[in-house]
């Protein structure tokens, strides 16, 4: 392609230890959601998002301290706050989950008392799970502004989107990034374990108190997994970018039905797709639209892009449809992602969702 690649920015991650990270899939699924609620401009034959997951992540440092980043969808979602349930039932969305995260942990030898904290990336229902299934010794960690905006929960405040029993009887810890803190890739960062293995990142825009995470998966050399939460809803909001243009060839072919044809040479197919929708070829296929602060959405997304173009960082967002088909799931770890090549396999796999328009444009070029 004709787009010139810019050198990646330096994120300046301080040295530190590594932590284990495992991705838990409780088969949370959301379906029948129009793409227009999350991003645009539209792409033909991609009016609805494919049924997508919501993940939970178990992170453990070398001292065996364990935390969870998000709890996915609770299987008994009708026990969420009434205002949330009413909103969901008023949509045509389809949602489901097979089990509570705590049950998956117990089945694999991890007791609730072993988890020192649940970290909510943000307050939206598809990330909350059910913290009350964990003992009172498990803290609940939230981002800036959470307490003033959402406390008290239901039923004291009948219009609250959260439940009082989500946090009652346990420590509710709200992070404060206003004090002097570490900066990583333009984002305020909190060294959770104090050993440089896991940072929580202030990532405003999508929701009040939204937090991303950065887990050091290996040292010598350093590799990381960037937990983007809902800063991204589809990889086409991230890619391509000025630091990560579409490659001249993608191998294996990102579209499952065309894998046997070998690598994919995008040529002008994807450039034309961008230009026809008023976008520049070197920019992401979609502009984000889901959030409360448009300026912060763009700023945070730019910071995620800076991580995404770095070959020792694997960006995983909470609803990535394709990544769970590539990586190992809990109880196995993600730490070997670089060695296994999972980051590269996942990078352009989202083009699978544009199969119809790619085939159509390919045929036009052949005529």
N, C-alpha and C positions, 0 to 999 in steps of 0.2 A: 504494500500500500504506500501511498505517497505521503502519509503523515510522518513527520519527523519525531523521533522519540527524544524526550527530554531526560536528562540524568535524574535518577531518583533523589529525593531530598534525604537529609540525614535526620533520623529520629532521635538520636542521642539517648538511647536506653542505657541507664547506668549498669555496671556489672553486677552479677548476682548469682544466686543458686537457681536450680531448675525445680519445677513441680510436675507432678503427674496430672494429666487431664484426661478425663473419660467422658464421652458423649452418651447421654442416656436418652433413648427414644421410647417413650411410653405409648407410642402410636397415636400421639396427639395429631389430629388432622383437621384442617379447615378447607372447605371446598365451596365452590359456586360463588366466589368473591370476584367482582368485576375489577379488572386491572385499573380502571379509571379512578377507583377510590385511593389508589396508592401512588400512581405515577402516570406520566404521559410524555410526549404525544403518543397516540395509539398506533399500534401495528396491526395490520389486517390479519384476521384469523387468530388474534391473541386478545380476545375481549375478556377472557376470564383467566385468572391464575390457575395453574394446575393445583390439585389438592396438595397442600403443603404442610410440613410438620411444625412442631414447636419443641425445641430441645431443652434439656437440662444438662448441666455440666458439673461433674464432680472433680474438684481440684484438691490435691493433697501435696503438701510440701515435705521436705526431707525429715522434718520432725513429726510427721504423721498427723499434722493438723489438717482437718478436712473442712471444706466449704462447698456449698452448692451455688452455682450461678443460675438462677431461675428454677422454677418447678413445673414448667410447661402447663398444659391444660389439665384441670382436675376432671376425672371421669364423671363425677357427680356435679357437673357444671351448673345445674339448676339450683344448687345450693350456694351459688355466688350471691352477692347483694341483689336485692330485688330490682334496683334501677338497672343493673347490668343485665340480668336475666330478661327483663322486659325489652331492653334494646336489642338483645340477640334474637329474641323470639319475633321481633318485628321485621327482621331481615329474612332473606331467602338463603342465608348461609347454612352450610351443613358443617357440624362440628362434632368431634368425638375424641375419646381417649380411652385406652384400655385399663389403665391402673394408675394409682398414685405412685409418685416417684419413690416414696418411702418403702413401698412394697417391693419394688424392683431392687432397691438397696438391700433390704433384709434377705431377699432370696439369694443374694450374692455375698452374704456374710458381713454387710455393713449395717450396724445398728444406728438408730436415730441419735442415740446419745453420743455417737462418735462424730457427728457433724456439728461443728461449733457454730456455724452460721449459715443462714440462707441469705443470699444476696439477690434482691429483686433488681433486674436491669431497669425496670420501671413498673408502674402500677397497672398496666393493662391486663385484663382478665386472662389472656392466653399465656401469661408468664407467671401468674401468681401461684398456681397450684393450690395446695391446702397446707399452710404452715402448721396448722393445729394438729396435724398427724405426727409432728416432731415434738420431743419433750421440751419443757420450759427452759432447759439448759442451752437450747439452740437459739442463738441470737437471730434477729432479723435486721439486715443492713439495707438501707435505702439511700437514694441520692438527695441532693440539695433541694429544699423546698417542699419535701414530701409531707412533713408533719403539719406545717401551717396550712397546706392545701387540703389534706385528706383526713386529718384527725378532728373529731373522733370518727370511727367507722360506724357501719350499720350494726345494731339498730339505734344507737343514740342519735346519729344523724341518718335519718331515713333515706337521704339522697346520696349517701356516700357510696363510691364504687368499691370500697374495700370493707372487710368485715372486722369487727372488734376482736373476734377470736383469732384473727390472723396474727395479732400482736400481743394480746392480753396475756399477762403472766410471764412474758419473756422480755429481754432487753431489745428495745427498738433503737437502733443506732443510725442516725442520719449523718452522712459524711459532710464535711465542711471543707471546701476547696479554697475558701477565701484567704486562709492563712498562707504563709510562704510554703510552697510545695514544689514537688518535682514537676518538670515539664517534659513530656515525651511526645514528640511529633506534633507540637503545638497544643497539646491537651494537658490540662492539669491532671496529675497522677497521684495516687495514694498507694504506697507500698504496703499491701495488706498484711503479709506475714512478717515484714521487716527484714527479709532476706533477699529481696530483689527477684523473687520467683513469680510473683503475681501482683500486678498493678490493677487498680480500679481507676478508670478514666472518666472524667467529667465530659459528658457527650450530650449537651442540650439540643433541643430542636424537636425531636419526635414527641417527647412527653416530658412533663416536669420530673426532674430527678433522674433522667435517663443516664445509665452507666454502661460503658463498655469495659472490657477486660483485656489484659495482655498477660499471657502465661509464657514463661521461658521454658521451652520444652527440652532443649539440650544446651550444654555449654561446650566450648572448644570444638566446633564453633557454636556461637549462640544461634538458636532458632527459636521462633515464637509462634504461638497461635493468638490471633487477635479476635476476641469475641465481640462482634459488632452489634449484638442485640437487634434492636429494630432501627438502628441508624440506616440500615439497608433492608429492603423487602424483596429485592430481586437483584441478581448480580449485574443486570443491565443498567442499574443505577450507578454502578461503580466503573464499569468498563465499556469501551476503551477509555483511556485518559491520556493526558499529555505525557505522562510517565510510562504508560502501558498501552501502546497502540496495538491494534489487531495485527498479529503476526502474518507473514506472507504465507505460511502454511501451518495448519493445526493438525497434530497427529497424536492419538488416533482421531478419526473424524468425530466431531462432537455430536452428530446426529446418529442415533442408534441404528436406524434402518439403512444408513449409508456407511457404516464402519467398514464393511467389506470392500468399499471402493478405495480404501487407503486414506491418505491425509486430505484435509480440506484446504483448498487454496481460495481464500475469499475474493481476491481480485477486486473488481468493482461492485460485486454483489452487495456487500454491506455498506460500502461508500454510498451507493445509490439509495439504499434504504434510509440512510441518515439524511442525505440532501433532500430527498423527496418529502421529508417531514420537517424541513426547516432547521435541521441540526448540522453541525460541522462534523466531518468524518472522524476527527480525533477526540470527540466527546462521547460520554455515555449515551446509550440508546434511549434512556429514559431520564426525565427530570423528576425528582421526588416531589410528592404532593401530600404525604400523610404525616401530619404533625401540627403543633400549635405555634411554632415560631419559624417561619420560612427562612429568615436570615441565618438562624442557628442550625437549621437542617442542612443548609448548603455548606456552612462552615465545618460542621462535624463530618459531613460526607467527604469534604475535601481532605480532612485529616485521615479518614479511613482510606481514601485513595492513596495517600502518601505511604501508608503501611502496605497497601495491596500491591504496589509496584515493586516492593522490596522482596528479593527472592528467598530471604530467610524468614519471611513472615507469611503465615497461612491465615487468611481472613475467613472466618466462618460466621455467618449471621444466623439469627434464631430460626428463620423459616426457609433455610436453603433446601429446596426440593431435591437437588441432585447430590449433595455432598454425602448424605447417609448411604448412598448406593456405592460410594467409592471408599470410604474410610471404615475402620473397625469401630464397632459400637461397644458400649459397656457390657461386660466387665473388662474388655480389652482397652488399651490406652491409645491416644492419638499421638503420643510423643515421637513415634518413628515416622511422622508424616513426610519429612524431608527425604529420608532414606527410601521410603515406599513410593515417592513421587506423587503423592496424593494432591499436593497443592497445584501442580501443573495439570494433572488430570481434571481437576475441578475448575480450573481457571476459566475456560471457555465452554464448559459443558452446558451453560445456560442457553447457548445458541440452539440447543435441541428444541426449545420452546418456540423458535421462529422457523421451524421446519417448513411450514407451508409457504411462507414468503420467500425463503431461501430457494426452495425448489422452483417456485414460479419465476423468480428473477434469473435463476440459472438457465431455465429454459428459454427465456427471452434473449439472453446473451448468445445462445446457441443458434438462434434463428437468423 
